[in-house]
Amino acid sequence: MSELVPVAGEDEVYRLLDSLRILDAPASRIKILRRAVRAYLGHNPDTRTTAFDMYPRTPAHAATRINWKWHITNGPDRAHPEYDGPDRILRPAGYLATLLIEQECDLPQCEMGVHLDSGEECRLCRYREVERIGLAESKRLDAEHRALLQQQRDGAAVDRRSAIDALYDEAVAANAAYDRIRAARVAAAAEADEMARLRERLAQDHPELAAARIPRPREGEAGYVSAGRRGRRALEEETARAALVREGLRGTALDDAIRSHMAAWRADRRQGAHAADPAARAVPVGAWPKGGHQQPEEAPFQPLGGL
C-alpha cells in the first residue's frame, strides 16, 4: 500500500506519539515511525509477513503498549538530553518504532500477554503473570520503604521528646535547688531575727546582765584565753549580723557589711589594748636587770638605780 493512502486509526497513534514531546518533528512526518505505525495497524508495507498482518492491532492496543513500555523502561528520563546514566535513548523515533513492532511472544495473536482471539492470558510467554509478580514486588518494596520512613520519623520524634524531657527534668531540678537555697536563706534570716528579738527582750527584762562585766581570763591558760577571745568575736559578729538583718541587708551585701564591721571592731580592740599598757610601751623588749642585785617583784623588767 502506498504511504500516501491514509490508514484508519493512524492519526490517533501519531497524536499519542507526539504527546510524549520527545520527537524533533511530528510523528506523521518521520518515515520510520510511519512504517511502524502502519505495520502495527495491519498495513505492512513490506512483503515479509508479520504477526500484525494476521492479527491487526487497534489504536487502543497501541496506546496500551506505548504507555506501558515507554514508562516501565524509564523512557522519559533516558531520552532527556541531560541524562548521563546507562542505556541512554539517543534516537527516540527509532526506539518508539521498535517498541511498536517488536513481538516478544511466538504466538502472533498474543498482545502483551493476552490472546486477541480469545481474551485469555498467554500461557506461553506468561507476560501478564510476570507483570503481576513485578507489580506485587514493587508494591511490597514501596510498603517497606514507607514503613522504614515512618519508623525513622517515629524514632526522631522519640529522640526529640526524650531531649525535651531531659531539659525539663534539668529545669525542674535547678528550680528545686534554687527553692531549697532560698528557703535556707529565709530560715537563716528568720532565725537571726528571732535571736536578735530574744536578746533585746532579755536585755529589757534583765538589764543587769547587759551591764555585767565579763571576768578576765585566767593567766597562763592559753586555751581558755583563746576560747574567750573567739567567744567575744563570735558574739560581736552575731550581734552585728542581727542588727544588719533588721536594717534589711541580705546575701552578699550582708556578708560585706559584717566583714567591714569586724575589721573595724578588731582595730578598735587593738588600739584600746595598746593605749591601756603604757609601761609595756616604755620598756624595751628584753631589758633584764644588770649585775647581781635582786629586782623588786612589784617592778619586773625595771633596771636597778645606778646600773
Secondary structure as GFF3:
##gff-version 3
##sequence-region A 1 307
A	DSSP	alpha_helix	10	18	.	.	.	ID=ss1
A	DSSP	three_ten_helix	27	29	.	.	.	ID=ss2
A	DSSP	alpha_helix	31	40	.	.	.	ID=ss3
A	DSSP	alpha_helix	51	54	.	.	.	ID=ss4
A	DSSP	alpha_helix	59	72	.	.	.	ID=ss5
A	DSSP	alpha_helix	75	78	.	.	.	ID=ss6
A	DSSP	alpha_helix	92	101	.	.	.	ID=ss7
A	DSSP	beta_strand	110	111	.	.	.	ID=ss8
A	DSSP	beta_strand	114	115	.	.	.	ID=ss9
A	DSSP	alpha_helix	127	205	.	.	.	ID=ss10
A	DSSP	alpha_helix	207	211	.	.	.	ID=ss11
A	DSSP	alpha_helix	222	246	.	.	.	ID=ss12
A	DSSP	alpha_helix	251	275	.	.	.	ID=ss13
A	DSSP	alpha_helix	278	282	.	.	.	ID=ss14
###
